[in-house]
Amino acid sequence: MCDSQNKATGPISFTLGALLGVGAGFFLSTKKGRKYVKEAWKKVEPFVDDVKEDLDEVGVKGRDAVEGVLANVKDFAGEIEDRVSASIKKPIKKTFFKGL
């Protein structure tokens, strides 16, 4: 059976979850933990604003790129439509109901 290879995943998952729970409890409920979180946030906060600005720039560039591609596709579709309509000189006859 395949379960014999993964016998240790249950205890490892439980231990990892317990450690994460203890860490979250320490940082959220004790004065010392909240102090550490505030100090870390003060160090990280300037970088968060930079990342937000960079994401906004990427969004604008992506939107412009998509609009350019859509314009090219519409132009190409118009060219194909013009070529097809120019190649069909005779009107299409409806032959399905011809006998009615």
N, C-alpha and C positions, 0 to 999 in steps of 0.2 A: 504494500500500500504506500501511497505517497505521503501519508501523514508521519511516517517514521523519520523522514528527513527533516521535518520542521517541528520537532518536539519542543524546542526552546523558545519559539515565538510567543507563546502565551505568557510565560513568566517575564520575558524581556519587555513585552508590551505593557504589562502591569507595572513593572518597576519604572519604566520610562514615564508612564502616566502619573505615577505617584510622585516622582521627582519633579515633574512639571507642576503638579498641584501644590507641592510644598513650596516651590520657588515662587509661584504666583501668589500664594498666601503670604509669603514673607514680604514680597514687594508691594502688595496692596493693603496689608492690614497693620504692619508695624511702622512706627515712626521712622526708624532707621531705613526701612525699605522704601518708604515714600520719599525720604530725603535722597536716596540713591536715584530714584526715578526722576525726581526734579532736576538733579544735577546732570543726569544723562540727557534729559530733554533739552536743557539749556545748551548743551554742546551740539546736539543734533539739529536743533530748530533752524539755524541759518541754512543748512544744507537742504532742508525740506522745501524752503521757498525757492531755492535754485532749481530743484528737481521739478517743482510745479511749473516754473517758467519754461523749462526745457520741454516738458510734456505739452504745454500749450503750443510751443513752436512746432513740435513734431505734428501735432494735430492739424495746424494750419497748413503745413507743407503737404501732409497726406491728403487733406481736402482739395488743395490746389491740384495735386497730381491726379486725383480721381476725376475732377472736373475736366482736366485736359484730356484724359483718356476717353471720357464719355463724349467730348466734342469730336475727337478723332473718329470714334466709332460711328457717330451720327453722320459725319461727313462721308465716311466710307460707305455706309448704308445708302446714303443719297446717291453716290456715284453708281453703285450697283443697281439701284432702282432706275436711274436714268439709262444705263446700258441695257437693262432688260426691256424697258419700255421702248427703246429705240430699235431693238432687234425684233420686236413683235410689230409687224406692219399691218397684218390683217387682224380684224377683230376676232375674238374667240367665239366660235359657234357653240350653241348649246344643243348638242346632238342627243343628249340623254332622253329628252322628252320630244324628240322629233316626230314620232308617230302619233302623238296625241293631238 
